[in-house]
Protein backbone atom coordinates (compact mmCIF):
# COMPACT_ATOMS: atom_id res chain seq x y z
CA UNK A 1 0.00 0.00 0.00
CA UNK A 2 1.10 3.57 -0.65
CA UNK A 3 -0.18 6.87 0.79
CA UNK A 4 -3.20 8.44 -0.89
CA UNK A 5 -2.74 12.01 0.29
CA UNK A 6 -0.40 14.36 2.05
CA UNK A 7 -3.13 15.52 4.43
CA UNK A 8 -2.17 16.16 8.06
CA UNK A 9 -2.03 12.75 9.74
CA UNK A 10 -0.67 10.72 12.62
CA UNK A 11 1.32 7.54 12.37
CA UNK A 12 0.36 4.27 14.01
CA UNK A 13 1.05 0.61 13.42
CA UNK A 14 -1.10 -2.49 13.43
CA UNK A 15 -0.70 -6.11 12.43
CA UNK A 16 -2.19 -7.76 9.37
CA UNK A 17 -4.35 -9.83 11.73
CA UNK A 18 -5.81 -6.67 13.27
CA UNK A 19 -6.52 -5.24 9.81
CA UNK A 20 -8.21 -8.48 8.74
CA UNK A 21 -10.33 -8.62 11.89
CA UNK A 22 -11.40 -5.00 11.44
CA UNK A 23 -12.54 -5.60 7.85
CA UNK A 24 -14.37 -8.80 8.73
CA UNK A 25 -16.19 -7.04 11.54
CA UNK A 26 -17.23 -4.16 9.30
CA UNK A 27 -18.65 -6.67 6.81
CA UNK A 28 -20.45 -8.50 9.61
CA UNK A 29 -18.39 -11.55 8.78
CA UNK A 30 -16.70 -11.57 12.16
CA UNK A 31 -19.57 -12.54 14.45
CA UNK A 32 -17.46 -15.50 15.55
CA UNK A 33 -14.23 -13.58 14.98
CA UNK A 34 -14.40 -10.13 16.56
CA UNK A 35 -14.49 -9.18 20.21
CA UNK A 36 -17.36 -6.78 20.83
CA UNK A 37 -19.83 -5.16 18.42
CA UNK A 38 -18.66 -3.06 15.48
CA UNK A 39 -21.80 -0.95 15.25
CA UNK A 40 -25.04 -0.06 16.95
CA UNK A 41 -26.85 -2.37 14.55
CA UNK A 42 -24.72 -5.28 15.80
CA UNK A 43 -25.30 -4.35 19.43
CA UNK A 44 -29.07 -4.28 19.04
CA UNK A 45 -29.20 -7.31 16.76
CA UNK A 46 -31.47 -5.35 14.39
CA UNK A 47 -29.35 -5.54 11.26
CA UNK A 48 -31.37 -4.72 8.15
CA UNK A 49 -30.56 -5.42 4.51
CA UNK A 50 -29.90 -1.70 4.07
CA UNK A 51 -27.50 -1.78 7.06
CA UNK A 52 -25.54 -4.60 5.44
CA UNK A 53 -25.33 -2.80 2.09
CA UNK A 54 -24.29 0.45 3.76
CA UNK A 55 -21.66 -1.07 6.03
CA UNK A 56 -20.17 -3.03 3.13
CA UNK A 57 -20.03 0.07 0.88
CA UNK A 58 -22.38 -1.71 -1.52
CA UNK A 59 -22.87 -5.36 -2.40
CA UNK A 60 -21.69 -6.58 -5.81
CA UNK A 61 -24.85 -7.63 -7.70
CA UNK A 62 -23.96 -8.55 -11.28
CA UNK A 63 -25.34 -11.99 -10.38
CA UNK A 64 -28.37 -11.49 -8.17
CA UNK A 65 -28.22 -14.92 -6.55
CA UNK A 66 -24.64 -14.19 -5.48
CA UNK A 67 -25.72 -10.81 -4.09
CA UNK A 68 -28.46 -12.47 -2.05
CA UNK A 69 -25.92 -14.89 -0.63
CA UNK A 70 -23.55 -12.02 0.23
CA UNK A 71 -26.31 -10.20 2.11
CA UNK A 72 -27.32 -13.36 3.95
CA UNK A 73 -23.71 -14.11 4.89
CA UNK A 74 -23.46 -10.67 6.47
CA UNK A 75 -27.03 -10.34 7.69
CA UNK A 76 -27.29 -13.41 9.89
CA UNK A 77 -31.06 -13.89 10.04
CA UNK A 78 -31.84 -12.34 6.64
CA UNK A 79 -34.03 -14.44 4.34
CA UNK A 80 -34.50 -14.17 0.61
CA UNK A 81 -37.89 -12.60 1.30
CA UNK A 82 -36.21 -9.97 3.50
CA UNK A 83 -33.83 -9.09 0.67
CA UNK A 84 -36.54 -8.98 -1.99
CA UNK A 85 -38.84 -6.98 0.27
CA UNK A 86 -36.06 -4.43 0.87
CA UNK A 87 -35.69 -4.07 -2.91
CA UNK A 88 -39.23 -4.26 -4.24
CA UNK A 89 -41.60 -3.45 -1.36
CA UNK A 90 -39.93 -1.25 1.25
CA UNK A 91 -37.60 0.11 -1.46
CA UNK A 92 -34.87 0.99 1.02
CA UNK A 93 -32.29 -0.78 -1.17
CA UNK A 94 -31.78 -0.36 -4.92
CA UNK A 95 -29.92 -2.31 -7.57
CA UNK A 96 -28.06 -0.09 -9.99
CA UNK A 97 -24.80 0.50 -11.80
CA UNK A 98 -22.20 2.02 -9.47
CA UNK A 99 -18.52 1.28 -8.89
CA UNK A 100 -16.63 0.17 -12.01
CA UNK A 101 -19.90 0.44 -13.97
CA UNK A 102 -20.98 -2.84 -12.36
CA UNK A 103 -24.27 -3.60 -10.63
CA UNK A 104 -24.47 -3.18 -6.86
CA UNK A 105 -27.05 -3.20 -4.12
CA UNK A 106 -26.87 0.12 -2.28
CA UNK A 107 -29.12 1.83 0.27
CA UNK A 108 -31.78 3.90 -1.51
CA UNK A 109 -30.97 6.80 0.81
CA UNK A 110 -27.42 6.85 -0.63
CA UNK A 111 -28.34 6.61 -4.31
CA UNK A 112 -27.71 10.29 -5.07
CA UNK A 113 -24.25 10.11 -3.48
CA UNK A 114 -23.17 7.01 -5.41
CA UNK A 115 -24.54 8.41 -8.68
CA UNK A 116 -22.87 11.80 -8.22
CA UNK A 117 -19.53 10.22 -7.28
CA UNK A 118 -19.44 7.91 -10.29
CA UNK A 119 -21.30 9.92 -12.96
CA UNK A 120 -18.32 11.80 -14.52
CA UNK A 121 -16.16 8.68 -14.86
CA UNK A 122 -19.02 6.43 -15.96
CA UNK A 123 -20.25 9.00 -18.49
CA UNK A 124 -16.76 9.38 -19.97
CA UNK A 125 -16.50 5.60 -20.36
CA UNK A 126 -19.91 5.42 -22.01
CA UNK A 127 -19.15 8.35 -24.32
CA UNK A 128 -16.04 6.62 -25.63
CA UNK A 129 -18.14 3.60 -26.51
CA UNK A 130 -20.87 5.77 -28.05
CA UNK A 131 -18.30 7.52 -30.22
CA UNK A 132 -17.19 4.15 -31.59
CA UNK A 133 -20.76 3.28 -32.66
CA UNK A 134 -21.47 6.79 -33.94
CA UNK A 135 -24.04 7.90 -31.35
CA UNK A 136 -24.34 11.70 -31.14
CA UNK A 137 -25.09 13.60 -27.88
CA UNK A 138 -28.53 14.61 -29.15
CA UNK A 139 -29.31 10.97 -29.85
CA UNK A 140 -28.25 10.00 -26.33
CA UNK A 141 -30.53 12.68 -24.92
CA UNK A 142 -33.39 11.45 -27.09
CA UNK A 143 -32.75 7.88 -25.95
CA UNK A 144 -32.93 8.91 -22.29
CA UNK A 145 -36.21 10.70 -22.99
CA UNK A 146 -37.60 7.64 -24.77
CA UNK A 147 -36.65 5.39 -21.87
CA UNK A 148 -38.28 7.67 -19.29
CA UNK A 149 -41.38 7.96 -21.43
CA UNK A 150 -41.51 4.19 -21.77
CA UNK A 151 -41.43 3.83 -17.98
CA UNK A 152 -44.17 6.36 -17.31
CA UNK A 153 -46.74 3.63 -16.70
CA UNK A 154 -44.62 1.26 -14.63
CA UNK A 155 -41.72 -1.23 -14.82
CA UNK A 156 -40.58 -2.39 -18.25
CA UNK A 157 -37.94 -4.81 -19.46
CA UNK A 158 -35.04 -3.61 -21.58
CA UNK A 159 -36.47 -5.27 -24.66
CA UNK A 160 -39.83 -3.58 -24.11
CA UNK A 161 -38.10 -0.22 -23.79
CA UNK A 162 -36.07 -0.83 -26.94
CA UNK A 163 -39.21 -1.82 -28.86
CA UNK A 164 -41.00 1.35 -27.78
CA UNK A 165 -38.01 3.55 -28.56
CA UNK A 166 -37.54 1.94 -31.96
CA UNK A 167 -41.00 3.07 -33.03
CA UNK A 168 -40.22 6.69 -32.23
CA UNK A 169 -36.55 6.83 -33.09
CA UNK A 170 -34.86 8.15 -36.17
CA UNK A 171 -32.60 5.99 -38.30
CA UNK A 172 -29.49 6.93 -36.31
CA UNK A 173 -30.95 5.78 -33.03
CA UNK A 174 -32.39 2.65 -34.63
CA UNK A 175 -28.85 1.60 -35.49
CA UNK A 176 -27.74 2.36 -31.96
CA UNK A 177 -30.60 0.31 -30.53
CA UNK A 178 -29.05 -2.79 -32.06
CA UNK A 179 -26.52 -2.45 -29.22
CA UNK A 180 -28.87 -3.40 -26.40
CA UNK A 181 -26.30 -2.70 -23.66
CA UNK A 182 -26.37 1.01 -24.47
CA UNK A 183 -30.13 1.50 -24.61
CA UNK A 184 -30.79 2.02 -20.90
CA UNK A 185 -27.29 2.60 -19.55
CA UNK A 186 -27.23 6.41 -20.01
CA UNK A 187 -30.38 6.79 -17.90
CA UNK A 188 -28.94 4.45 -15.25
CA UNK A 189 -25.68 6.42 -15.08
CA UNK A 190 -27.63 9.66 -14.70
CA UNK A 191 -29.52 8.17 -11.77
CA UNK A 192 -32.85 8.54 -13.55
CA UNK A 193 -33.74 4.84 -13.49
CA UNK A 194 -32.81 1.78 -11.41
CA UNK A 195 -33.52 -1.91 -11.71
CA UNK A 196 -37.08 -2.89 -10.85
CA UNK A 197 -38.76 -6.15 -9.82
CA UNK A 198 -37.72 -9.08 -12.02
CA UNK A 199 -40.26 -10.51 -14.43
CA UNK A 200 -39.39 -14.17 -14.51
CA UNK A 201 -35.80 -14.36 -15.69
CA UNK A 202 -35.86 -10.81 -17.11
CA UNK A 203 -34.89 -7.66 -15.25
CA UNK A 204 -37.10 -4.60 -15.37
CA UNK A 205 -36.39 -0.91 -14.88
CA UNK A 206 -38.26 1.80 -12.98
CA UNK A 207 -38.11 5.58 -12.87
CA UNK A 208 -36.40 6.92 -9.77
CA UNK A 209 -38.76 9.91 -9.55
CA UNK A 210 -41.75 7.60 -9.12
CA UNK A 211 -40.05 4.69 -7.31
CA UNK A 212 -38.17 6.62 -4.60
CA UNK A 213 -38.55 9.86 -2.62
CA UNK A 214 -37.13 13.01 -4.19
CA UNK A 215 -33.36 12.72 -4.50
CA UNK A 216 -31.06 15.48 -3.17
CA UNK A 217 -28.52 17.28 -5.33
CA UNK A 218 -24.97 16.22 -4.43
CA UNK A 219 -21.81 17.80 -5.83
CA UNK A 220 -19.41 15.35 -7.46
CA UNK A 221 -16.45 16.31 -5.23
CA UNK A 222 -18.51 15.92 -2.05
CA UNK A 223 -19.85 12.59 -3.28
CA UNK A 224 -16.38 11.23 -4.05
CA UNK A 225 -15.17 12.22 -0.58
CA UNK A 226 -18.16 10.44 0.96
CA UNK A 227 -17.52 7.39 -1.23
CA UNK A 228 -13.93 7.27 0.04
CA UNK A 229 -15.22 7.55 3.61
CA UNK A 230 -17.54 4.58 3.03
CA UNK A 231 -14.72 2.63 1.38
CA UNK A 232 -12.28 3.14 4.24
CA UNK A 233 -14.96 2.36 6.80
CA UNK A 234 -15.55 -1.00 5.12
CA UNK A 235 -12.12 -1.90 3.73
CA UNK A 236 -9.50 0.11 5.60
CA UNK A 237 -6.59 0.17 5.97
CA UNK A 238 -6.32 0.87 2.25
CA UNK A 239 -4.65 3.33 -0.10
CA UNK A 240 -5.44 5.41 -3.15
CA UNK A 241 -4.63 2.64 -5.59
CA UNK A 242 -7.08 0.40 -3.75
CA UNK A 243 -9.81 3.05 -3.81
CA UNK A 244 -9.24 3.79 -7.47
CA UNK A 245 -9.29 0.09 -8.39
CA UNK A 246 -12.41 -0.58 -6.34
CA UNK A 247 -14.37 2.43 -7.52
CA UNK A 248 -13.15 2.85 -11.08
CA UNK A 249 -12.27 6.49 -10.39
CA UNK A 250 -9.07 8.05 -11.74
CA UNK A 251 -6.13 8.21 -9.34
CA UNK A 252 -6.29 12.01 -9.42
CA UNK A 253 -9.92 11.87 -8.26
CA UNK A 254 -8.95 9.42 -5.51
CA UNK A 255 -6.28 11.83 -4.30
CA UNK A 256 -8.63 14.83 -4.34
CA UNK A 257 -11.19 12.83 -2.34
CA UNK A 258 -8.54 12.04 0.27
CA UNK A 259 -7.46 15.67 0.38
CA UNK A 260 -11.08 16.69 0.93
CA UNK A 261 -11.29 14.41 3.99
CA UNK A 262 -8.16 16.02 5.41
CA UNK A 263 -7.51 15.02 9.01
CA UNK A 264 -10.50 12.66 9.03
CA UNK A 265 -8.05 10.06 7.72
CA UNK A 266 -4.77 8.99 9.27
CA UNK A 267 -1.82 6.97 8.09
CA UNK A 268 -1.31 3.45 9.42
CA UNK A 269 1.44 0.92 8.87
CA UNK A 270 0.17 -2.65 8.45
CA UNK A 271 3.16 -4.88 9.07
CA UNK A 272 5.28 -2.28 7.31
CA UNK A 273 2.96 -1.37 4.42
CA UNK A 274 1.42 2.10 4.48
CA UNK A 275 -2.32 2.71 4.14
CA UNK A 276 -5.08 4.85 5.57
CA UNK A 277 -7.90 4.48 8.06
CA UNK A 278 -10.61 6.86 9.19
CA UNK A 279 -9.59 8.64 12.37
CA UNK A 280 -12.93 7.64 13.87
CA UNK A 281 -12.03 3.96 13.31
CA UNK A 282 -8.58 3.95 14.88
CA UNK A 283 -9.75 2.61 18.25
CA UNK A 284 -11.81 -0.14 16.60
CA UNK A 285 -8.84 -1.14 14.44
CA UNK A 286 -6.43 -1.29 17.35
CA UNK A 287 -8.86 -3.34 19.47
CA UNK A 288 -9.60 -5.85 16.71
CA UNK A 289 -8.72 -9.45 17.45
CA UNK A 290 -8.77 -12.19 14.82
CA UNK A 291 -9.97 -15.72 15.50
CA UNK A 292 -7.72 -17.43 12.98
CA UNK A 293 -9.71 -20.66 13.14
CA UNK A 294 -13.14 -19.25 12.30
CA UNK A 295 -14.51 -20.57 8.97
CA UNK A 296 -16.93 -18.78 6.63
CA UNK A 297 -18.21 -19.59 3.15
CA UNK A 298 -18.34 -16.56 0.84
CA UNK A 299 -20.19 -16.69 -2.47
CA UNK A 300 -19.00 -15.76 -5.96
CA UNK A 301 -17.97 -12.12 -6.49
CA UNK A 302 -18.08 -11.38 -2.77
CA UNK A 303 -17.39 -7.71 -2.10
CA UNK A 304 -14.66 -8.47 0.45
CA UNK A 305 -12.58 -10.03 -2.34
CA UNK A 306 -12.79 -6.99 -4.64
CA UNK A 307 -11.58 -4.02 -2.62
CA UNK A 308 -7.80 -4.07 -2.66
CA UNK A 309 -5.60 -3.80 -5.71
CA UNK A 310 -3.30 -6.55 -4.46
CA UNK A 311 -4.60 -9.71 -2.78
CA UNK A 312 -1.56 -10.89 -0.83
CA UNK A 313 -3.40 -10.27 2.46
CA UNK A 314 -6.13 -12.69 1.35
CA UNK A 315 -4.51 -15.47 -0.63
CA UNK A 316 -1.14 -17.06 -1.35
CA UNK A 317 0.27 -16.24 -4.79
CA UNK A 318 0.29 -19.93 -5.78
CA UNK A 319 -3.50 -20.13 -5.28
CA UNK A 320 -4.44 -16.76 -6.78
CA UNK A 321 -5.76 -18.07 -10.12
CA UNK A 322 -8.00 -20.57 -8.36
CA UNK A 323 -10.05 -17.61 -7.07
CA UNK A 324 -9.44 -14.73 -9.48
CA UNK A 325 -10.21 -16.41 -12.78
CA UNK A 326 -10.37 -15.24 -16.44
CA UNK A 327 -13.08 -12.83 -17.68
CA UNK A 328 -13.44 -11.33 -14.22
CA UNK A 329 -14.96 -14.43 -12.62
CA UNK A 330 -14.34 -14.66 -8.86
CA UNK A 331 -14.89 -18.06 -7.29
CA UNK A 332 -16.84 -18.74 -4.09
CA UNK A 333 -14.27 -19.18 -1.34
CA UNK A 334 -13.64 -20.78 2.03
CA UNK A 335 -12.37 -18.13 4.43
CA UNK A 336 -10.50 -19.19 7.55
CA UNK A 337 -9.80 -16.25 9.78
CA UNK A 338 -8.72 -13.61 7.28
CA UNK A 339 -7.25 -15.96 4.67
CA UNK A 340 -8.74 -17.81 1.69
CA UNK A 341 -7.98 -21.51 2.18
CA UNK A 342 -10.11 -23.01 -0.58
CA UNK A 343 -12.88 -22.65 -3.12
CA UNK A 344 -16.31 -24.23 -3.32
CA UNK A 345 -18.89 -24.74 -6.05
CA UNK A 346 -22.60 -25.61 -5.79
CA UNK A 347 -23.77 -28.66 -7.71
CA UNK A 348 -27.51 -29.45 -7.74
CA UNK A 349 -28.20 -33.14 -7.24
CA UNK A 350 -31.88 -33.99 -6.98
CA UNK A 351 -33.43 -32.41 -3.87
CA UNK A 352 -30.10 -31.32 -2.44
CA UNK A 353 -27.19 -29.12 -3.39
CA UNK A 354 -23.69 -30.53 -3.12
CA UNK A 355 -21.17 -27.97 -1.93
CA UNK A 356 -18.03 -29.23 -3.63
CA UNK A 357 -15.07 -27.97 -1.64
CA UNK A 358 -11.50 -27.82 -2.91
CA UNK A 359 -9.13 -26.82 -0.12
CA UNK A 360 -5.66 -25.57 -0.94
CA UNK A 361 -4.12 -27.48 1.95
CA UNK A 362 -4.85 -30.23 4.43
CA UNK A 363 -8.44 -30.83 5.57
CA UNK A 364 -8.37 -30.60 9.35
CA UNK A 365 -11.28 -31.66 11.57
CA UNK A 366 -11.82 -28.03 12.62
CA UNK A 367 -12.04 -26.79 9.01
CA UNK A 368 -14.33 -29.66 8.06
CA UNK A 369 -16.66 -28.93 10.98
CA UNK A 370 -16.70 -25.22 10.14
CA UNK A 371 -17.59 -25.87 6.50
CA UNK A 372 -20.31 -28.34 7.48
CA UNK A 373 -21.81 -25.79 9.85
CA UNK A 374 -21.73 -23.07 7.21
CA UNK A 375 -23.23 -25.34 4.55
CA UNK A 376 -26.06 -26.30 6.87
CA UNK A 377 -26.87 -22.64 7.56
CA UNK A 378 -26.67 -21.83 3.85
CA UNK A 379 -29.12 -24.61 3.11
CA UNK A 380 -31.65 -23.11 5.49
CA UNK A 381 -31.31 -19.79 3.68
CA UNK A 382 -31.65 -21.35 0.22
CA UNK A 383 -34.43 -23.71 1.26
CA UNK A 384 -32.53 -26.81 0.15
CA UNK A 385 -30.25 -29.28 1.82
CA UNK A 386 -26.61 -28.29 1.31
CA UNK A 387 -24.13 -31.10 1.83
CA UNK A 388 -20.39 -30.51 1.54
CA UNK A 389 -18.22 -32.88 -0.47
CA UNK A 390 -14.46 -32.54 -0.12
CA UNK A 391 -12.22 -32.99 -3.15
CA UNK A 392 -8.49 -33.34 -3.16
CA UNK A 393 -6.69 -30.30 -4.51
CA UNK A 394 -5.57 -30.91 -8.12
CA UNK A 395 -1.84 -31.16 -8.76
CA UNK A 396 -0.12 -27.93 -9.72
CA UNK A 397 1.69 -27.44 -12.97
N, C-alpha and C positions, 0 to 999 in steps of 0.2 A: 504494500500500500504506500501511496505517496500523498503529501499534503494537498488539500483542495483549495486552500486560501491562505493568505498571510494575515488574517484577522487576528486581533489580540486574543491570546489563548494561554492556557496553563498546560504544563506537561504532567502526565501521570503514566503509570505503567500497569498493565494487567496481563494475565496469562491467556493463552489461546482457549483454555478450558473455561475461564470466566467469560470470554467473549462468546463462546458457543452457548453457554448456559443463558446468557442475557438474551441472545437471539431466539433461542428456543422458548424462553419464557414469554417474550413479546409476541411470538406466534402461537401462544397457548399450546405449544408442543411439549412443555416442560412440566406438566402437572405432576409427573412422577420424577421430575428432574430438579426443579428449582426448590429453594427454601423460601417460603413466604410468597404472598400474592404479588403479581406484577402490576395489577391495576384494580380499580374499584370494582370493575365488572367481575374479576376473578374472586374478590373478597366476598361479594354478595352472592356469587353463583349465578347471577342473571346475565349470562353472556348471550347476546343476540347475534343473528347472522350479520347485521350491520356492524356490531362491535368487532367481530372476527375480520370482516373485510377492512375496516378502518385500521385496526391494530396491525394488520399484515400489509398495509399500504397497497391494498388491492389484491384480489385473487385471480391468478391467470385463468382465463375461461375460454380459450380457443376450443377446447373440448369440454362441453358442459358437464358430462358425467365425471370428468376429472376434477372440475371445479367443485361439484357437489361433494366429492370425496375430500377435497382439501378443506372445505368449510366444516364438514363433519369431524375430520381429524382434529381441527382446532376448536370446534364448538362443543365437544363432549356429548351433550344430550340432543344436539340438533338432529332432526329427521329430514328426509327429503321433502316432506310437506312443509316443514318450517322454512326451508330454503326457497321453495317455490312460492310459498305465501309471501315471503319477504320481497320477492321479485314481482309477482303478478297481482297480489291482493293488497298487502300493506304498502307496497311500492317504496320501501325504505332502502332498497338496494337496486341498482341498475346494472345491466350488462351492456357494455359499450367499448369502443375502441379507445385505448389510452396509451400506456407506455409502449414504445416500439411499434406503434400502430397495430398492436395485438389486442384481442378482446380480454376484458377484465370485469370482474364484479367489484363495484365500488359503492360506497354509501351514496344514496341519492342526494343527501345534504351536501356532499362534496363534489357533485358533478361539475359545477361551474368552475371550481378550482382545477380539477384535472383537465378539463377542456381548455381552459385559458393557458395552463402551463404547457400543454402539448400542441396547441393549435398552430403556432408558427412553424415548428419543425415538421409536423404532420402535413400541413398544407404545402410546404416546400417540396416534400417528398412526392405528394400527389401531383403537384404541378409539373414536376419533371416527367412523370409517367404520362400525364395528359399531353404534354408537348410532343412526346414520342408518337402518340396516336392522333395528333392533330386537333385536339379539343381546345377551342378558344375560351377565354374567360367569360364571354357573354353566353356561350353554350353551357358552361358549368353553372352559371347563375340560373339559366333557364331550367337546367336539370334539377337543381335544388328546389325551384318553385314547383316543378311538376311532381316531385316526390312529396312535398308538403301538401299539395293539392290532393294527391292520391290518398293521403292519410287523413284527410279531413273528416271522413266518416268511420274511422276506426283502424285497427291493425290490418296491415297488408303484408303479404310475402314480397320478396324481392322480385320474383317473376311477375306478380300482379302489378307491381309498381312500374316495371319495365314495359309491360303490355300497355298500361294506361299512357305512359309517357310517349311510347312509340306512335300512338294515334295522333298526338298533338305536336310531335317534334318535327323539325325540319330535317332535311337529308343529312346534314352534318351530324346532328345528334343521333339520328338513326344508326349511323355508322358506329358512333361511340357506344351506343346501347348494346352492340354486339359484345362489348367487353363488360360482362355483368358485374365484375368486381367494382367497377368505377361508378356504377349507376347510383348507389346510395351512399357511398363513402364520403363524398363532399359534405352531405348533410349531417353525417355522423360526426365528422371532424369538427364541424361548426357547432356541435352540441344542440342541433335542432331536432334530431331524432335519436332514439335508442332502440335496442332490441326489445320486442314485445313478447307476449306469450307464444310459445311454439304451437304450430298447427300440425300435429303429427310429427313427422321428421323435419318439417320445414320451419325455419325461423320467420318471425314477423317483425315489423318495425312499427313504432308508435311516435307520435309527435310529442316532444317534451313539453310544449306549452299546454297540452291537454292532459298529459299523463302525470305530470309533477307540478308542485307549486311553482310560482314565479321564481326564476333563477336570478341571483344577484349578478351584477357586473363585477368582474375581477380582473385587475390589470395583470398582464402576462408576467411581469417581473415579480409581483407579489405572489402569484400562483406558483412560479418556479421555486421561490424561497420556501413556500409552504410544502411543496412536493418534496424538497430536500429534507425539511423537518420530519415529514412522515417517513421518508426513506431511512433516515438515521435512527428514528425511534424504533423502526422494525428491524433494521439490518446492521446498525452500527456495532462496533467500529467499522467504518468504511471510508473510502476516499473519493475524490472527484472522478477518477476513472471508473470506479464502481457505479457511481450515480449516473454517469453518462451512459455506461453500458446498459444499465437497468432501465433507464428512462427512454433512451434514444435521443436525448438532448446533446447538442454540441458541447465540447469541453469548455468553450468560452462561456456558455450559458450556465454550465455547472459551477464554474468559478464565480460568476456574478451572483448566483444564488447563495453560495457560501459567504461571499462578501456581504450580502444583504442580511444574513443572519448574525454576522459580527460575533460578539462575545457570547452568543447563545450556543456556539459550538466550541469545543476544546480539543486539543490534540492529545492523542493517547498512543502509547507504544504497546503493541500486542506482540509479546515475545520478540521485540526488536523491530517490528514493522510498524510504520507510522500510519495512523488513520484518524478519524474524527468521531466524536460522540456528542450528543446534545449535553450541554452543561446540566440540564435538569435530570439527566439519566446517569450521571457519574456515580452517585451513591448506589443505584440499583446494579450498575455494572460491577462495582467493586465488591458488592455483597453476593454476587451470583456464584452459585456452587453447582458444579456439574456432577450428576450421577452417571458415570461412564458406562454403567451396565444397563441403563434403561433402553428398551427397544420400542421403536415406533415404525409403522408402515406408512410411507408417504406415497401418494399416487403419482401418475405421470404428470409432468410439467409442474410439479409443486413449486410454489413461489419461493420457498426457502432455497431452492437449488438454482435460482436465476439471478440473484442479486449481485453477486460479486464477480468482477472480471476474471479473477483467477479462482480456482477451486481447490487449491492445495489444502485449505483448512477443512474441506469436506471429504476429499477422496484422494487416495494414493494415485500417483501418476500412472502406474501400471494398470489401474482399473478404470481410468477416466472414460475410455471409449465404450465401456459397458453401460455407462449411464448417459453420457452426452454423445448421442448417436447422429448419423448423417441426417440432413434435411431438417435440422432443428428438433428432432425427436429427443425427449428426455424420459428415460425409463422410470417406472415406479421403483422405489428404493427401500431397503431396510436400513434404518438409522439406529445406530447404537451409541448412546451418548450424543456426541456431536459429529460422529463420523459415519459415512456410508460404508456398510460392510457387505452389501449384497443388493441384488435386484430381484423383483418378483413380477410375475405376469399372471393375470386371471385367465383361466381356461374353463369355459362352461361345459359341464359334463352332466347331462340330465337335469335333475332337480338341485344340483349343487354346483358351486364354483370352486374349482381347484386353484389354489394360490400356489403357483409353481415358483419356488424360491431357489435362487442360485446365489449362494454365499461366496464371497471372495476368499474366505479362509475356513478354518475348522468350525464345524457345527458343535457348539458346546451345549450342554443341557440348559443353561440359563438363556442363551439366545433362542433355542428351540421353544422353550416355554414362553418367552416373550412374544415370539412370532405367532404361536398358537393362540395366545390371549388376544393379540391384536386382530388376528383373522376371525376369531369368534365374534368380537365386537363389530368388526366390519360387516360380517354376515347379518347381524341384527339390523344394522343401518340399511343394507341393501335388500333385506327381506329374503335372503337365500342363505343356505348353509355354505360357509366358506371353510374349506379344509386345506391346510398347507401340505404341500408335497415338496420334499427337499431333494434337489438335484446336485450332483457333484459338479464343481466348477470345471468348465472345459479347459483342456490344456492350452497353454499360451504359445503363440508362435515364437 
